[in-house]
Amino acid sequence: MRKAASIALSKVPEVTLVFWIIKIAATTLGETGGDSVTMTLNWGYLVGTALFLAVLVVLVVFQIVAKKFHPFLYWATIVASTTFGTTMADFADRSLGIGGSSLLLLCLLAALGLWYWSLGSISVDTVSTPKAEAFYWVAITFSQTLGTALGDWTAGSTGLGYEGGALVFAAGLAAVAAAYYWTNASRVLLFWAAFILTRPLGATVGDFLDKPVGDGGLAWSRPLASAVIAAFILACLLLLPQRAGRHPAQSGTAA
């Protein structure tokens, strides 16, 4: 009984293979969805950024005030964060001329550092209080924006293209997975490394799907690609239900 009482539910799903499959799909949707609004609809990066920021803030508020884990709400918030990350990174790069990958990395590290200093852990297993959730979503948003900028830089500035960029980030994720299974590296560190790497992977895959053939893409319609990816995520959530993660309610365990 005492052991059962010491367990509380997290507001984050269990980190399983299904979690990572949906995360990669969500980041790809963020890329194609963001580009659909800013480029296909021609609303521009500033309007797109403002729109998705508003959606993200509303969803984060709902997520924080929710009494328990809701899969559809959680993943809608993830999609909003990755879509905002897409438009924000594009706005900074293409409208303001600010590359920003190094600055975004510093912002992410600062957010994680402040979270650790304030609560003693940056493990997602402890995301069950409003304060922890606030830190979590700030870190998530910085990581999504960083991933977009990193993906664009890798595909466009290194000469690797979208396919090459996707392979680089897929290899990085494979290395993280190998470290998870065959080393004693910090699981918290590996989670955040994987979370960051899935974003540029999704960005490069999304760009590969919708960019012109002459630019190394497949020239798919952005709205169509977004609809297909959204349908895939919905099918995953319906067919492969996710449960809330669990953690020690009085956990003082650091990262």
Order of alpha helices (4+ residues) and beta strands (2+ residues): alpha-beta-alpha-alpha-alpha-alpha-alpha-alpha-alpha-alpha-beta
